[in-house]
Amino acid sequence: MKTKILKTEPEYNEACERIYTLINSTEKAIEPDSAEGEEMELLSLLVEKYEQEHYPIEAPNPIEAIKFRMEQMNLKQADVAPLFGGKTRVSEVLHGKRSLTLKMITLLNRYLGIPLESLVIGNKEVILAPEKREKLLSITSIKEYITGHRAAML
């Protein structure tokens, strides 16, 4: 296989098959500095780049991220109530009746290890009013940044 930037699904599949072949070509571990090791590292980088561009993973809904982490750690609402400011408040947040505060987000990250990106970016409810968004996007540098890096925010 000729190593190059992956632009099509068949090229992506071929690279994945080559990585699989390399991994299963020997019972011993492939040495990183060997020709096979370097080929596998390069192909892995190319596959990762293709996947990031063609199969992006969206941040989860913040409430789902919290519930998932609670399940992983076998926690009940009463266990995490101090992070929310009480039993009533945790119930309101987990049922979508109250938004997360900055303090809650910080504590959830610190004590449960929930990534900030999952607690902040995943919140699709936080948007600008259309007139404010248009005013903001009239600024060239902001518009270029948003359209180039964060099209989902529009």
C-alpha positions as CSV (number, residue, x, y, z in Angstrom):
1,M,0.0,0.0,0.0
2,K,1.3,3.4,-0.9
3,T,1.2,5.6,2.2
4,K,-0.7,8.9,1.6
5,I,-3.4,11.1,3.0
6,L,-6.6,9.1,3.2
7,K,-9.4,10.8,1.2
8,T,-11.8,8.1,0.4
9,E,-13.6,5.3,2.3
10,P,-11.8,2.6,0.3
11,E,-8.4,4.1,1.1
12,Y,-9.4,4.2,4.8
13,N,-10.5,0.6,4.7
14,E,-7.3,-0.4,3.0
15,A,-5.2,1.4,5.7
16,C,-7.2,-0.3,8.4
17,E,-6.7,-3.7,6.8
18,R,-2.9,-3.1,6.5
19,I,-2.7,-2.1,10.2
20,Y,-4.6,-5.4,11.1
21,T,-2.2,-7.4,8.9
22,L,0.8,-5.8,10.6
23,I,-0.5,-6.4,14.0
24,N,-1.2,-10.1,13.3
25,S,1.9,-10.7,11.2
26,T,3.9,-11.9,14.2
27,E,3.4,-13.3,17.7
28,K,6.1,-10.9,19.0
29,A,5.4,-7.2,19.6
30,I,6.4,-5.0,16.7
31,E,9.3,-2.8,17.6
32,P,8.5,0.9,17.3
33,D,11.8,1.7,15.4
34,S,11.4,-1.1,12.9
35,A,10.1,-0.6,9.4
36,E,6.8,-2.3,10.4
37,G,6.5,-0.2,13.5
38,E,7.0,3.0,11.7
39,E,4.5,2.0,9.0
40,M,2.0,1.1,11.6
41,E,2.5,4.4,13.4
42,L,2.1,6.4,10.2
43,L,-1.0,4.5,9.1
44,S,-2.5,4.9,12.6
45,L,-2.1,8.7,12.4
46,L,-3.6,8.8,8.9
47,V,-6.6,6.6,10.0
48,E,-7.1,8.8,13.1
49,K,-7.1,12.0,11.0
50,Y,-9.6,10.4,8.6
51,E,-11.9,9.3,11.4
52,Q,-11.8,12.8,13.1
53,E,-12.9,14.4,9.8
54,H,-15.5,11.8,8.7
55,Y,-16.8,10.3,12.0
56,P,-16.7,13.1,14.5
57,I,-17.9,12.2,18.0
58,E,-20.2,14.8,19.5
59,A,-20.0,15.6,23.2
60,P,-22.7,14.0,25.1
61,N,-25.6,15.8,26.7
62,P,-24.3,17.0,30.1
63,I,-27.1,15.3,32.0
64,E,-26.4,12.0,30.2
65,A,-22.7,12.4,31.0
66,I,-23.5,12.8,34.7
67,K,-25.9,9.9,34.8
68,F,-23.3,7.7,32.9
69,R,-20.6,8.6,35.4
70,M,-22.9,8.0,38.3
71,E,-23.7,4.5,36.9
72,Q,-20.0,3.8,36.4
73,M,-19.2,4.7,40.0
74,N,-22.3,3.0,41.3
75,L,-23.6,6.3,42.8
76,K,-27.1,7.4,43.8
77,Q,-28.5,10.9,43.7
78,A,-28.1,11.2,47.5
79,D,-24.3,10.4,47.0
80,V,-23.8,13.3,44.7
81,A,-26.2,15.8,46.3
82,P,-23.3,17.8,47.9
83,L,-22.0,18.6,44.4
84,F,-25.3,20.1,43.5
85,G,-26.3,21.8,46.7
86,G,-28.8,19.3,48.1
87,K,-31.0,16.4,47.2
88,T,-33.8,18.5,45.7
89,R,-31.4,20.4,43.5
90,V,-29.7,17.2,42.1
91,S,-33.1,15.8,41.3
92,E,-34.1,19.0,39.5
93,V,-30.9,19.0,37.4
94,L,-31.0,15.3,36.5
95,H,-34.7,15.8,35.4
96,G,-33.9,18.9,33.3
97,K,-35.8,21.3,35.5
98,R,-32.7,23.3,36.5
99,S,-29.5,24.2,34.6
100,L,-26.1,23.3,35.8
101,T,-24.2,26.2,37.4
102,L,-20.5,27.0,37.0
103,K,-20.0,25.7,40.6
104,M,-21.7,22.4,39.9
105,I,-19.7,22.0,36.7
106,T,-16.5,22.6,38.5
107,L,-17.3,20.2,41.3
108,L,-18.5,17.5,38.9
109,N,-15.3,17.7,37.1
110,R,-13.1,17.8,40.2
111,Y,-14.9,15.0,42.2
112,L,-16.3,12.7,39.5
113,G,-13.8,13.4,36.8
114,I,-16.4,14.3,34.2
115,P,-14.6,16.2,31.4
116,L,-15.5,19.9,31.3
117,E,-16.2,19.5,27.6
118,S,-19.0,17.0,28.4
119,L,-20.5,19.4,30.9
120,V,-20.2,22.6,28.8
121,I,-20.0,21.9,25.1
122,G,-22.6,19.3,25.1
123,N,-25.2,21.8,26.4
124,K,-27.1,22.6,23.2
125,E,-29.6,24.7,25.1
126,V,-27.1,27.5,25.7
127,I,-27.4,29.7,22.5
128,L,-27.4,33.3,21.6
129,A,-30.6,35.1,20.5
130,P,-30.6,35.4,16.7
131,E,-30.1,39.2,16.8
132,K,-27.1,38.9,19.1
133,R,-25.6,36.1,17.1
134,E,-25.9,38.1,13.9
135,K,-24.2,41.1,15.6
136,L,-21.4,38.9,16.8
137,L,-20.9,37.2,13.4
138,S,-20.6,40.6,11.7
139,I,-17.2,40.8,13.3
140,T,-14.8,39.2,10.7
141,S,-12.4,37.6,13.1
142,I,-15.1,36.0,15.1
143,K,-17.0,34.8,12.0
144,E,-13.8,33.2,10.6
145,Y,-13.1,31.4,13.9
146,I,-16.7,30.1,14.3
147,T,-17.1,29.0,10.7
148,G,-13.6,27.5,10.6
149,H,-13.6,25.7,13.9
150,R,-17.0,25.5,15.4
151,A,-19.7,25.4,12.7
152,A,-21.9,23.5,15.2
153,M,-22.3,26.6,17.3
154,L,-24.2,28.4,14.6
